[in-house]
Amino acid sequence: MKLRITDKDLAELTVEQKQNLCDLWLPQAYDVAVANVCVDAAEEKYNQITFVIGGLNITKRNDIILYDMKFLPDNLFTMPAENNSQSDTDTDTEHPDDSLNDDFAEDFSIDEDFSFELQRPESFNKEDCLPLLDIGQMIDILERKNFGDCEFSLSVAFDDKTFDMGKNASLTEMYSGDSNNCELCDILWHSLKAVL
């Protein structure tokens, strides 16, 4: 069973649809996303990096920074001690990036052996990323958009009861008779593209 969309699915979107998807996406920890990263500024070449979100930060300008879980320190996921004083927690919340900046300042030094090859970034701006949505996230977006203008419906029958969700129309014409073999993820993706 296909659980989430792929890079190929994202490639089908127009620039406007990609922007709309980014605007509708509410990133959370453990979401899978694709970031466009410039690898050659002179020739304007970009690569896509797939990563798992390990943390989020909202800047003063309301930009959302997504941190790659691969680069987060292991001690970040431990529970803080309950007996910390209030003054310690106040200083941590005022400038959450200070500890990260101190670590980077110590590690960075210019030497003759410096490599100019692209190193994988540890964080990305949300506007440079697109989510690889799973089934639940697509249903959530469709619900928030009131199922938009698409003809989305989901019907499940148990014994003598039927549970319906969405508009009462079928998507069978979209798949020309192969509707019995369609993945739920693909049906939701086609519905979501109609909303975008």
C-alpha positions as CSV (number, residue, x, y, z in Angstrom):
1,M,0.0,0.0,0.0
2,K,1.3,3.4,-1.0
3,L,1.4,5.6,2.2
4,R,2.7,8.9,0.8
5,I,3.2,10.8,-2.4
6,T,6.6,10.7,-4.2
7,D,8.9,13.2,-5.9
8,K,7.4,12.2,-9.2
9,D,3.9,13.3,-7.9
10,L,5.3,16.7,-6.9
11,A,6.9,17.1,-10.3
12,E,3.4,17.0,-11.9
13,L,2.5,20.3,-10.2
14,T,2.7,23.7,-11.8
15,V,4.6,26.5,-10.0
16,E,1.3,28.0,-8.8
17,Q,0.2,24.6,-7.5
18,K,3.5,24.1,-5.7
19,Q,3.1,27.5,-4.0
20,N,-0.4,26.7,-3.0
21,L,0.7,23.4,-1.5
22,C,3.4,25.0,0.5
23,D,0.9,27.6,1.8
24,L,-1.6,24.9,2.8
25,W,1.1,22.7,4.5
26,L,1.3,22.8,8.3
27,P,4.7,21.3,8.9
28,Q,5.2,19.1,12.0
29,A,8.1,17.1,13.4
30,Y,8.6,13.8,11.6
31,D,7.1,15.0,8.3
32,V,8.9,14.1,5.2
33,A,9.8,17.0,2.9
34,V,11.7,17.8,-0.2
35,A,13.9,20.9,-0.3
36,N,15.2,22.7,-3.4
37,V,18.9,23.5,-2.8
38,C,21.1,25.6,-5.1
39,V,24.2,23.5,-6.0
40,D,25.7,25.9,-8.6
41,A,24.7,29.6,-8.4
42,A,26.5,30.6,-11.6
43,E,24.5,28.1,-13.7
44,E,21.4,28.2,-11.5
45,K,21.4,24.4,-10.8
46,Y,19.2,23.0,-8.1
47,N,19.0,19.6,-6.5
48,Q,16.2,18.2,-4.4
49,I,17.0,16.9,-0.9
50,T,14.6,14.6,0.8
51,F,14.6,15.0,4.6
52,V,12.7,14.3,7.8
53,I,11.8,17.3,9.9
54,G,13.3,17.0,13.3
55,G,12.4,20.5,14.6
56,L,10.8,23.8,13.7
57,N,11.6,27.4,14.5
58,I,9.6,30.5,13.7
59,T,11.8,33.6,13.2
60,K,11.0,37.2,14.1
61,R,9.9,37.8,10.5
62,N,7.5,34.8,10.7
63,D,9.6,32.6,8.5
64,I,9.5,28.9,9.4
65,I,12.9,27.1,9.6
66,L,12.8,23.3,9.2
67,Y,15.6,21.4,10.8
68,D,16.8,18.1,9.3
69,M,16.5,15.3,11.8
70,K,19.7,13.8,10.5
71,F,21.8,16.7,12.0
72,L,20.0,17.3,15.3
73,P,22.0,16.3,18.4
74,D,20.8,13.2,20.2
75,N,20.4,15.1,23.6
76,L,17.8,17.3,21.9
77,F,15.3,14.5,22.2
78,T,15.7,13.9,25.9
79,M,13.2,15.3,28.4
80,P,14.4,18.4,30.3
81,A,14.9,18.1,34.0
82,E,12.0,19.4,36.0
83,N,14.1,21.0,38.7
84,N,15.5,23.7,36.4
85,S,15.2,27.2,37.7
86,Q,12.8,29.7,36.0
87,S,15.7,32.0,35.1
88,D,17.4,29.1,33.1
89,T,14.3,28.5,31.1
90,D,13.8,32.2,30.4
91,T,17.3,32.6,28.9
92,D,16.8,29.5,26.7
93,T,13.5,30.8,25.3
94,E,14.7,34.3,24.5
95,H,17.4,33.2,22.0
96,P,16.9,29.5,20.9
97,D,19.4,29.8,18.1
98,D,22.3,31.1,20.3
99,S,23.5,27.6,21.3
100,L,23.4,26.5,17.7
101,N,25.3,29.6,16.5
102,D,28.0,29.1,19.2
103,D,28.6,25.5,18.0
104,F,28.9,26.6,14.4
105,A,31.3,29.5,15.2
106,E,33.7,27.2,17.0
107,D,33.6,24.6,14.1
108,F,34.1,27.1,11.3
109,S,37.6,28.2,10.4
110,I,39.2,29.0,7.0
111,D,42.1,27.0,6.0
112,E,43.9,26.1,2.8
113,D,42.2,22.7,2.5
114,F,38.7,24.2,2.4
115,S,36.4,22.3,0.1
116,F,34.0,24.2,-2.0
117,E,31.8,21.2,-2.7
118,L,28.2,21.5,-1.6
119,Q,27.6,20.3,1.9
120,R,24.1,19.1,2.8
121,P,22.3,21.9,4.7
122,E,21.1,21.3,8.2
123,S,18.0,23.5,8.0
124,F,15.7,24.8,5.3
125,N,13.2,27.6,4.9
126,K,9.7,26.3,4.6
127,E,9.1,28.3,1.4
128,D,11.9,26.3,-0.3
129,C,10.3,23.0,0.6
130,L,7.4,20.8,-0.4
131,P,5.9,18.1,1.7
132,L,5.7,14.4,0.7
133,L,2.2,14.2,2.1
134,D,0.8,11.0,3.6
135,I,-2.8,9.9,3.4
136,G,-3.8,11.6,6.7
137,Q,-2.3,14.9,5.7
138,M,-4.1,14.9,2.3
139,I,-7.4,14.2,4.0
140,D,-6.7,17.0,6.5
141,I,-6.0,19.5,3.7
142,L,-9.1,18.4,1.7
143,E,-11.2,18.8,4.9
144,R,-9.8,22.3,5.5
145,K,-10.6,23.3,1.9
146,N,-14.1,21.8,2.3
147,F,-13.2,19.4,-0.4
148,G,-12.9,22.3,-2.8
149,D,-14.2,21.9,-6.3
150,C,-13.0,18.4,-6.7
151,E,-15.4,15.4,-6.8
152,F,-13.9,13.6,-3.8
153,S,-15.8,10.9,-1.9
154,L,-14.8,8.0,0.3
155,S,-17.3,5.3,1.1
156,V,-16.8,2.3,3.4
157,A,-19.4,-0.3,4.0
158,F,-19.5,-2.5,7.2
159,D,-22.3,-5.1,7.5
160,D,-25.5,-3.0,6.8
161,K,-24.0,0.4,7.5
162,T,-22.2,2.7,5.0
163,F,-19.9,5.6,6.0
164,D,-19.4,8.3,3.4
165,M,-17.0,11.3,3.4
166,G,-16.8,14.1,0.9
167,K,-19.0,14.8,-2.2
168,N,-21.2,12.1,-3.5
169,A,-19.5,11.7,-6.9
170,S,-17.1,9.1,-8.2
171,L,-13.7,9.3,-9.6
172,T,-14.0,6.2,-11.9
173,E,-13.9,8.2,-15.1
174,M,-10.5,9.5,-14.0
175,Y,-9.1,6.0,-14.0
176,S,-11.0,4.6,-17.0
177,G,-12.2,1.3,-15.5
178,D,-9.2,0.6,-13.3
179,S,-10.8,2.0,-10.2
180,N,-10.7,-1.3,-8.3
181,N,-6.9,-1.3,-8.5
182,C,-6.3,2.4,-7.5
183,E,-4.2,3.2,-4.5
184,L,-6.0,5.4,-1.9
185,C,-2.9,7.7,-1.8
186,D,-3.2,8.3,-5.6
187,I,-6.9,9.0,-5.4
188,L,-6.4,11.5,-2.6
189,W,-3.5,13.1,-4.5
190,H,-5.6,13.6,-7.7
191,S,-8.3,15.2,-5.5
192,L,-5.8,17.4,-3.8
193,K,-4.3,18.6,-7.1
194,A,-7.8,19.7,-8.1
195,V,-8.0,21.8,-5.0
196,L,-4.6,23.4,-5.6
